[in-house]
Amino acid sequence: MIHGGDLAGAMARHGGTLADWLDLSTGINPHAYPVSGKITAESWQRLPGSKHLENLLTAARAAYRIPKHLGLTAAPGTQALIAQLPYLLPDGPIAILGPTYSSHRASWTRAGRTVLDCSSLQEAKDSDAAILLLVNPNNPDGRVTAPQELLELARARSVNGQWLIVDEAFADVDPDCSLLPHLSGENVAVLRSFGKFYGLAGLRLGFLAAPAGICDAMAQRLDSWAVSGPALEVGAAALSDTSWQGAMRQQLAREMAGLQAVLTGCGMEILGGTPLYVLIRHEQAENLHRCLATQKIWTRIFDFDANLMRLGLPGSDYGLLRLNGALKRFSKGLSC
């Protein structure tokens, strides 16, 4: 599953400017964390300092409830970490529980690794691959595997010298699903994304929590000043802002309930999702995608299943009304 959010192709085909489009193609929070007053002039003018990095990592440890024994590395987005992990973990095949975010498969394939596709958690558990990777909550269907079940899996694999990678890119909306607070020395690497929940994807910030040796090796591969000064300051502030986090989780839940009500009211079958995106099934998903695009509403469809569509939050009452009108137009068979 490739990235969303790039409207260039949509505008080239259907016209309009960025301001004309309602972009529902990503799972990024449409309500960004307020950065005003969080970035000092020094962070733009000087190289990132070790004290600012320490502040960020301290805030991340608290926000993600990372045990002290685990290492922690910050990076310019989890994409950078995904690209480097194949060179840091043991040799051998990797099994990936899918369908899920396709960059994982692409990165391990580029590194020359054998990738095994698993279509169920049981199949993944039964795999004897050196490494097992899953996304929790999963993208695009929002499937959640309980942390206790993941912990048991991690311990069973660790006994055999095998590894588990858990991508928790969307775990900020449901902190209780995180495996991190339960770890006690297992062969586990956990990825956390900053930009999605905080609505600041362009800031480029992500984290790897893993045994210290793996994190140290990752930091060496990323080299000096991997995270920008502004990202260090904004990240530390946002991760420490528990009031904003709690209020935002409530707001996202309300807005997702509203989006789901519109979708079901227009006859759409909801398969799953998180408070940041919803997955629907429709036998004419491709036609629906094109119809919405002609009305400057951009969504996600998938090459692995032509009947699926993913939609992010509109972010406003006006956006939701606009989507509702476009869906009703389609359901009534009106020309797009």
CORKABEL-V173256 format. One record per pair of residues at least 4 apart in sequence whose ideal C-beta (glycine too) atoms are under 8 Angstrom apart, sorted by sequence separation. I is the first residue (numbers start at 1). GAP is how many residues later the second one is. D is the distance in Angstrom with one decimal. If there is no record, write none. Layout:
i: <I/I>
gap: <GAP/GAP>
d: <D/D>
This chain:
i: <7/8/9/10/11/16/17/34/35/39/40/41/42/48/49/50/51/52/53/54/55/56/57/58/59/60/61/66/76/77/78/79/80/81/84/85/96/100/102/103/104/105/106/107/109/119/120/121/122/123/134/135/138/145/146/147/148/149/150/151/152/153/154/155/156/158/170/171/179/193/194/195/210/211/212/213/214/215/216/217/218/222/227/228/229/230/231/232/233/234/235/236/237/241/242/243/244/245/246/247/248/249/250/251/252/253/254/255/256/257/258/259/260/261/262/264/273/281/284/285/286/287/288/289/290/291/293/302/314/315/316/317/318/319/320/321/322/323/324/325/326/327/328/330/11/15/16/39/43/48/61/75/108/118/127/137/138/145/157/158/183/195/196/200/210/227/263/273/280/292/293/301/314/329/11/60/66/75/109/118/137/138/157/171/194/195/208/209/238/264/272/273/282/292/293/302/314/330/11/61/98/108/136/137/157/171/183/195/208/219/263/272/292/301/302/329/73/86/96/124/136/195/210/227/270/271/301/302/314/43/96/118/136/168/179/194/195/270/271/300/301/314/11/105/124/154/168/180/195/208/260/270/271/289/299/300/7/10/61/116/134/153/168/179/194/195/269/288/299/300/60/96/105/168/178/180/194/268/269/289/299/311/116/121/166/193/194/269/7/60/94/136/150/192/268/57/191/192/263/286/7/150/191/192/285/57/191/192/256/263/5/7/56/190/256/260/4/94/96/98/189/190/256/259/5/93/94/95/96/98/172/189/190/255/256/286/289/4/5/53/82/86/92/93/94/95/96/97/98/132/171/189/285/288/4/82/85/86/92/93/94/95/96/97/164/166/168/169/188/205/253/256/285/3/4/5/93/95/97/164/165/166/167/168/169/170/252/285/79/83/86/87/97/121/163/164/165/166/167/168/169/172/173/187/204/252/283/285/82/86/132/154/162/163/164/165/166/168/172/189/282/297/97/161/163/165/170/172/185/205/249/281/297/83/86/97/158/169/170/203/204/281/282/295/125/142/151/158/203/280/281/95/104/147/150/154/157/158/180/205/279/280/297/132/134/136/139/144/147/157/158/205/279/280/104/125/130/131/132/133/134/135/136/139/146/147/151/155/203/279/280/292/295/95/130/131/132/133/134/135/136/145/147/151/154/203/278/129/130/131/132/133/134/135/137/144/154/277/278/95/100/101/128/131/133/135/137/147/148/154/200/277/292/295/94/97/100/136/147/151/277/291/292/93/94/95/96/97/137/276/277/92/93/94/95/96/97/137/271/273/276/92/93/94/95/96/97/100/101/200/291/292/91/92/94/100/288/291/90/100/137/198/89/90/97/99/136/194/295/89/288/294/136/287/194/194/291/290/197/263/197/259/259/259/256/255/262/266/255/265/268/255/252/259/262/266/258/262/266/104/259/263/266/267/255/262/266/101/101/90/90/172/89/89/173/173/197/85/196/82/78/78/1/1/1/2/3/89/174/1/2/173/174/173/173/85/170/170/82/65/70/81/27/65/67/70/78/64/66/67/78/65/66/69/78/64/65/67/69/77/67/77/85/81/89/80/81/88/77/79/81/64/76/77/78/76/77/78/88/143/75/76/88/141/142/74/75/141/142/60/74/75/141/142/74/75/85/88/140/73/84/87/72/73/142/72/142/71/72/81/84/137/140/142/1/71/84/139/141/1/70/71/140/70/71/70/71/70/71/73/80/27/64/66/69/71/72/73/75/71/64/70/71/73/73/76/80/60/75/73/76/75/76/74/75/76/74/76/74/140/74/140/33/35/32/33/28/29/32/33/28/29/31/32/140/27/29/30/29/140/28/56/28/53/26/60/56/59/63/48/52/55/59/62/63/47/58/59/62/48/53/56/60/48/49/52/56/59/48/52/55/59/47/63/46/56/48/52/43/44/43/44/42/43/43/43/39/40/39/38/39/5/38/35/38/38/33/99/33/99/99/33/33/31/29/31/29/27/29/28/27/27/26/24/25/22/24/25/21/22/23/24/25/20/21/22/24/21/14/13/14/16/14/30/10/27/30/28/29/30/31/25/27/30/26/30/24/25/10/24/23/24/24/7/22/4/4/22/24/22/1/22/1/4/4>
gap: <4/4/4/4/4/4/4/4/4/4/4/4/4/4/4/4/4/4/4/4/4/4/4/4/4/4/4/4/4/4/4/4/4/4/4/4/4/4/4/4/4/4/4/4/4/4/4/4/4/4/4/4/4/4/4/4/4/4/4/4/4/4/4/4/4/4/4/4/4/4/4/4/4/4/4/4/4/4/4/4/4/4/4/4/4/4/4/4/4/4/4/4/4/4/4/4/4/4/4/4/4/4/4/4/4/4/4/4/4/4/4/4/4/4/4/4/4/4/4/4/4/4/4/4/4/4/4/4/4/4/4/4/4/4/4/4/4/4/4/4/4/4/4/4/5/5/5/5/5/5/5/5/5/5/5/5/5/5/5/5/5/5/5/5/5/5/5/5/5/5/5/5/5/5/6/6/6/6/6/6/6/6/6/6/6/6/6/6/6/6/6/6/6/6/6/6/6/6/7/7/7/7/7/7/7/7/7/7/7/7/7/7/7/7/7/7/8/8/8/8/8/8/8/8/8/8/8/8/8/9/9/9/9/9/9/9/9/9/9/9/9/9/10/10/10/10/10/10/10/10/10/10/10/10/10/10/11/11/11/11/11/11/11/11/11/11/11/11/11/11/12/12/12/12/12/12/12/12/12/12/12/12/13/13/13/13/13/13/14/14/14/14/14/14/14/15/15/15/15/15/16/16/16/16/16/17/17/17/17/17/18/18/18/18/18/18/19/19/19/19/19/19/19/19/20/20/20/20/20/20/20/20/20/20/20/20/20/21/21/21/21/21/21/21/21/21/21/21/21/21/21/21/21/21/22/22/22/22/22/22/22/22/22/22/22/22/22/22/22/22/22/22/22/23/23/23/23/23/23/23/23/23/23/23/23/23/23/23/24/24/24/24/24/24/24/24/24/24/24/24/24/24/24/24/24/24/24/24/25/25/25/25/25/25/25/25/25/25/25/25/25/25/26/26/26/26/26/26/26/26/26/26/26/27/27/27/27/27/27/27/27/27/27/27/28/28/28/28/28/28/28/29/29/29/29/29/29/29/29/29/29/29/29/30/30/30/30/30/30/30/30/30/30/30/31/31/31/31/31/31/31/31/31/31/31/31/31/31/31/31/31/31/31/32/32/32/32/32/32/32/32/32/32/32/32/32/32/33/33/33/33/33/33/33/33/33/33/33/33/34/34/34/34/34/34/34/34/34/34/34/34/34/34/34/35/35/35/35/35/35/35/35/35/36/36/36/36/36/36/36/36/37/37/37/37/37/37/37/37/37/37/38/38/38/38/38/38/38/38/38/38/38/39/39/39/39/39/39/40/40/40/40/41/41/41/41/41/41/41/42/42/42/43/43/44/45/45/46/48/48/51/52/54/55/57/58/58/58/59/59/59/60/61/61/61/61/62/62/62/63/64/64/64/64/65/65/65/66/68/71/73/73/74/76/76/79/79/80/80/85/89/91/98/99/100/100/100/100/100/101/101/101/101/102/103/104/104/106/109/110/110/110/112/113/113/113/113/114/114/114/114/115/115/115/115/116/116/116/116/116/117/118/123/125/125/126/126/126/127/127/127/128/128/128/128/129/129/129/129/129/130/130/130/130/130/131/131/131/131/132/132/132/132/132/133/133/133/133/133/134/134/134/135/135/135/136/136/137/137/137/137/137/137/137/138/138/138/138/138/139/139/139/139/140/140/141/141/142/142/142/142/143/143/143/143/143/143/143/143/144/145/145/145/145/146/146/146/147/147/149/150/151/151/152/152/152/153/155/158/160/161/162/165/165/166/166/167/167/167/167/168/168/168/168/168/169/169/169/170/170/171/171/173/174/175/175/176/176/176/177/177/177/177/177/177/178/178/178/178/179/179/179/179/180/180/180/180/180/181/181/181/181/182/182/183/183/184/184/185/185/186/186/187/187/189/190/191/193/194/195/195/196/196/199/199/200/201/203/205/205/206/208/211/217/219/220/223/247/247/248/249/250/251/273/273/274/274/274/275/275/275/275/275/276/276/276/276/277/279/280/280/280/282/282/283/283/283/284/284/284/284/285/285/285/286/286/287/287/288/288/289/289/290/291/292/294/296/297/299/300/301/301/303/306/308>
d: <5.5/6.2/6.5/5.8/6.5/3.5/7.8/7.6/6.1/5.6/7.9/6.0/5.3/5.9/7.1/6.2/6.5/6.6/6.4/6.2/6.4/6.2/6.3/6.7/6.1/5.8/7.9/5.4/5.4/7.8/6.0/6.5/6.7/6.3/6.4/6.1/6.8/6.8/5.9/6.0/6.7/6.0/6.3/6.6/6.8/6.1/7.1/6.3/6.3/6.7/7.2/5.6/6.4/5.5/7.1/6.1/6.6/6.5/6.1/6.4/6.4/6.3/6.1/6.8/7.4/7.0/7.8/6.5/6.5/7.8/5.9/7.4/4.1/7.2/6.0/6.4/6.4/6.4/6.6/6.6/6.3/3.9/5.0/7.0/6.6/6.0/5.6/6.4/6.4/6.0/5.9/6.3/6.3/6.3/6.2/6.4/5.9/6.5/6.8/6.3/6.1/6.5/6.6/6.3/6.1/6.5/6.7/6.4/6.2/6.4/6.7/6.4/6.2/6.0/6.4/6.4/5.2/7.5/5.6/6.2/6.6/6.2/6.3/6.4/6.7/7.1/6.8/7.7/8.0/5.6/7.0/6.3/6.2/6.5/6.3/6.4/6.5/6.2/6.4/6.4/6.6/6.2/6.2/7.3/5.7/8.0/6.0/7.2/7.5/6.4/4.5/4.6/4.3/4.3/6.1/5.0/4.1/5.5/3.9/7.9/5.7/5.0/6.8/7.7/5.4/5.6/4.1/3.7/7.8/4.1/6.3/7.3/3.0/4.6/7.2/7.1/6.0/4.9/5.7/4.2/6.6/7.6/6.6/5.6/7.0/3.6/7.5/7.4/7.3/6.5/7.6/5.2/5.7/7.4/7.8/5.0/4.7/6.9/7.6/7.9/7.7/5.3/7.8/4.9/5.5/4.8/7.8/7.3/6.0/7.6/6.1/5.2/5.7/6.8/8.0/7.3/7.7/7.8/5.8/5.6/6.2/5.9/7.8/7.7/6.0/4.7/5.4/7.6/7.2/7.3/5.8/6.2/5.3/7.7/6.9/7.0/7.1/7.3/6.4/6.5/7.9/5.7/7.2/5.4/6.5/4.7/5.7/5.5/6.4/5.5/5.9/5.6/5.4/5.4/5.5/4.2/6.3/6.8/6.2/6.4/6.8/6.3/7.3/6.2/4.0/7.7/5.9/7.8/7.0/7.4/6.3/7.7/7.9/7.4/7.8/8.0/6.0/4.6/4.6/4.8/5.4/7.8/5.5/7.7/5.4/5.1/7.3/6.9/5.6/7.1/5.1/7.0/7.3/6.5/6.1/5.4/6.7/4.4/6.7/6.0/6.1/6.5/7.2/8.0/5.5/6.3/6.1/6.9/7.4/6.1/6.6/7.9/5.9/7.4/7.9/6.2/7.9/5.6/6.2/5.7/6.4/4.6/4.7/6.1/5.8/6.7/7.4/7.9/7.2/6.9/7.9/7.5/6.9/7.8/7.7/5.8/6.2/3.3/4.3/6.8/5.5/5.9/7.9/4.0/5.7/4.3/6.2/4.8/6.9/7.6/7.0/4.0/6.2/6.5/4.3/6.1/7.1/5.0/7.9/7.1/7.0/7.7/6.6/7.9/7.3/6.8/5.8/6.7/6.8/6.4/5.3/6.8/5.2/7.9/7.7/6.9/5.5/5.2/7.7/6.7/7.6/7.6/7.9/6.4/7.3/7.6/4.0/6.0/6.5/5.1/7.7/6.3/6.4/6.3/4.5/5.0/4.9/5.0/4.6/5.4/4.0/7.2/6.2/7.4/7.6/6.5/5.8/4.6/5.1/3.5/6.6/7.3/6.6/7.2/7.6/7.7/7.3/7.8/3.5/6.2/6.3/7.0/7.9/7.4/6.9/7.3/6.2/7.7/7.8/4.8/7.1/5.2/6.2/8.0/5.6/4.5/7.9/6.0/7.5/7.3/6.5/6.0/6.3/7.9/6.0/7.9/6.4/4.6/5.1/7.3/7.9/5.8/5.7/7.7/4.8/7.4/7.8/4.4/5.9/8.0/6.3/5.3/5.6/7.1/7.9/5.5/6.9/7.0/6.4/6.4/7.8/5.1/7.4/7.7/7.7/8.0/8.0/6.9/7.2/7.7/7.6/7.7/7.2/6.6/7.4/6.4/4.9/5.6/6.1/5.1/7.1/7.9/4.7/4.0/5.7/4.6/5.3/4.2/6.2/4.3/6.0/7.9/4.8/7.4/4.2/7.4/7.1/7.4/6.7/7.6/7.2/7.8/7.3/7.9/4.9/5.1/7.1/5.5/5.6/3.9/7.4/5.8/7.8/6.4/7.1/6.8/6.8/7.8/7.3/4.9/6.9/6.6/5.4/7.6/5.8/7.5/4.7/7.0/5.4/7.4/4.9/7.2/7.8/4.4/7.0/7.2/7.9/7.1/7.8/6.4/7.6/6.6/6.1/4.1/4.9/4.8/4.1/6.6/7.5/7.7/6.6/2.9/7.5/7.3/7.2/7.4/7.6/5.6/5.1/7.6/7.5/7.4/6.8/6.8/6.0/6.0/8.0/4.8/5.3/7.9/6.4/5.0/7.8/7.2/7.7/7.7/6.2/5.8/7.2/5.7/5.7/4.7/7.4/7.9/7.5/7.7/3.7/6.9/8.0/7.6/7.5/7.0/6.1/6.9/6.6/5.2/6.1/7.0/7.9/7.6/7.3/7.5/7.1/6.6/6.4/4.0/5.9/4.7/5.9/7.0/7.8/7.4/7.9/5.7/8.0/7.0/5.3/7.0/7.6/7.4/6.6/7.5/5.5/7.7/6.2/6.2/7.4/6.8/6.5/7.9/7.4/6.4/6.6/6.7/5.5/5.8/7.8/7.1/7.1/4.7/7.9/5.4/7.8/4.5/6.0/6.7/5.1/6.2/7.1/7.6/7.7/5.9/6.6/7.0/7.5/6.4/5.0/6.8/5.3/7.1/7.3/5.9/7.7/7.6/4.7/5.4/4.0/5.8/6.7/7.6/7.0/7.1/7.9/5.8/7.4/7.1/7.9/5.7/4.2/7.4/4.9/5.7/4.4/6.4/3.3/6.9/4.9/7.6/5.2/6.4/7.6/7.6/6.1/5.9/4.1/6.8/5.1/4.2/4.3/7.4/7.5/7.1/7.2/4.6/5.6/6.8/7.9/7.4/7.7/6.8/6.1/7.1/6.3/4.7/7.5/7.2/7.9/7.9/5.2/6.8/5.1/5.1/6.8/6.8/6.8/7.1/7.3/7.7/5.1/6.3/5.1/5.8/4.9/6.6/6.2/6.9/3.7/7.3/7.4/4.4/6.7/6.5/7.3/5.1/7.8/6.6/6.1/7.9/7.5/2.9/6.9/7.8/6.4/4.7/4.9/7.8/7.6/5.5/5.7/7.3/5.8/5.8/5.8/7.1/6.8/7.2/4.9/7.2/7.8/7.3/7.6/7.2/4.3/7.2/6.9/6.1/6.7/6.5/3.4/6.0/5.4/5.7/5.7/5.5/7.3/5.9/6.6/6.5/3.7/4.6/6.0/7.3/5.0/6.9/7.4/7.4/4.9/7.1/4.2/5.1/6.6/7.2/4.5/7.4/7.3/5.6/7.7/7.9/7.2/6.3/5.9/5.0/5.5/6.4/7.7/4.1/4.5/3.9/4.5/6.4/4.5/4.7/7.4/7.7/6.7/7.5/5.6/7.3/7.7/6.6/3.3/6.6/7.3/5.0/6.9/5.2/4.8/6.5/5.5/5.8/6.3/7.3/5.0/5.2/4.6/7.8/7.4/7.5/4.6/5.1/7.5/7.4/6.5/6.7/7.2/6.9/6.9/7.2/6.2/7.2/4.4/4.0/7.8/6.5/4.8/6.5/6.2/5.9/4.8/4.7/5.0/5.2/4.9/4.9/7.3/7.1/7.7/5.8/5.2/7.4/5.9/5.2/6.8/7.3/5.9/7.7/5.4/6.8/7.5/7.2/6.5/7.8/5.5/2.9/5.3/7.7/4.5/6.8/5.1/4.6/7.6/7.6/6.6/6.0/6.2/7.9/5.1/5.3/7.3/5.9/6.2/6.8/7.6/7.9/7.8>
